[in-house]
Amino acid sequence: MRTALLALLLPVGLALAADIAPLPVAVPATSAQIRYSGRWDTQDAKGPRAEWPAVALRFTLDGSAANVLLAGPKDHAFQVVVDGKPGAVITLVPGQAVYPVASGLPAGRHRIELWKRTECWGGPVQVQGLQLAEGARLLDPPAAPARRIEFLGDSITAGYGNEATSKEEHFSFRTENAWLAWAAVAARALDAEPHIEAISGCWLQDNGQKKNVMPALWRRTMPFTASKAWDTAAWQPDAVVVNLGTNDTSAKKIDEKPWHDAYVAFIADLRKAYPQAHIFLTIGSMGHGPDGVIPRYNAAIVAELAAAGDTRVHALALANQKPSDGIGADWHPSVKTHQIMADTLAAAVRKELGW
């Protein structure tokens, strides 16, 4: 079910999406009773900003209703999850607005989550606070999972077009749902907190365009808006999952040496940041490269690193999508295919990490 709030804004201070009544109890975006996950830039006093997909905020509501104050580009969206069940979708209008999160809830505590469904294009979104119903309050937020996984990828990992009805549809934020993309689905299955750095069109190798190259972007708090570099020491994942190569192989033949050299350098940078993490080199589900070379190249890299003493790097080929499972926008994987990918990854992580 989707709630698209695209009506005109009311000209009263912080604008209200039409037909949304303000609630009387104000909670600042910086409240310690709101837990943010993913990469958020906290330098702006108005509230945290983010660009990467699947960043989230969570809080425990003791009350019947809550609104959220958001600012950001048109059509960016958040998935609302109430007590573990997906609810409405908040779709942004341009600028600042107030959006309903939940209303008419029964008395008692409720776990509320808002997950950013969309990726970075267009600029950051910003959380500027909450509004609660009369007599409502926030309790301590849900505890963060002890397990952590970081994902680095392209449009597949971002959830590009996974809710589209056919391959003939083209990109739209309305059919991109990072909450149902394989990374977020696998993280929930593993009871792990995800950080997902994914951009449509992203490459592993230098593409000659000086943009959308993951080794140059992955350390940023926000990929395309100025902010401090992300503090990798403060958030150490147990596993890092890389799914790159679809764009590299779409534009040119992939020779093993340049692929090897680019990946080994990238893994060295990841290992510098995360000395103990398991690193999974995955490929799929839109192809494995010409003649299926990428799984072979990745396996050779893993064998080389293991021989050198790093046994925490693994290669995992994800099954390519099947028409019978549905095809999303511009030939991207469907929600069903994302679930299959998530199941495959979760099994591999459980095996290697003992989860």
Number of C-alpha atoms within 10 A of each C-alpha: 7 12 13 16 21 14 11 13 19 14 8 7 8 16 15 20 21 15 12 14 12 18 17 13 15 16 18 16 22 17 13 13 19 23 19 19 16 22 24 23 22 16 11 10 9 14 21 20 26 26 27 30 29 32 26 23 19 22 22 22 24 20 21 20 20 26 22 23 23 24 21 22 18 16 19 26 26 25 26 27 19 20 13 11 10 15 18 18 24 25 22 24 24 16 15 22 23 27 28 23 25 19 13 10 15 11 11 11 17 21 17 23 26 26 24 25 30 27 30 21 15 14 19 22 25 24 21 23 20 22 23 25 19 13 10 19 19 18 16 12 18 15 9 14 12 10 16 20 25 23 24 23 27 26 24 27 27 32 34 32 31 31 24 26 14 17 18 12 15 15 15 15 19 20 20 26 27 31 25 24 30 27 30 29 21 25 21 16 12 21 16 20 19 26 25 26 30 30 26 18 17 23 22 23 22 16 14 7 7 8 14 21 21 24 20 15 19 19 18 20 25 24 24 17 16 10 15 13 14 16 13 15 9 7 15 18 25 19 24 23 23 24 24 28 24 24 19 20 18 12 9 10 10 17 12 15 10 12 18 16 13 15 20 17 12 17 20 12 14 18 18 11 17 20 14 14 20 21 26 24 23 23 24 22 21 18 19 21 20 12 7 11 14 27 19 14 18 25 18 15 22 22 16 14 17 14 10 9 9 14 14 18 23 21 23 19 23 20 16 15 22 14 12 8 14 20 25 28 22 16 20 26 34 29 22 21 25 26 19 21 24 24 17 17 23 20 14 17 22 11 10 14 12 7 12
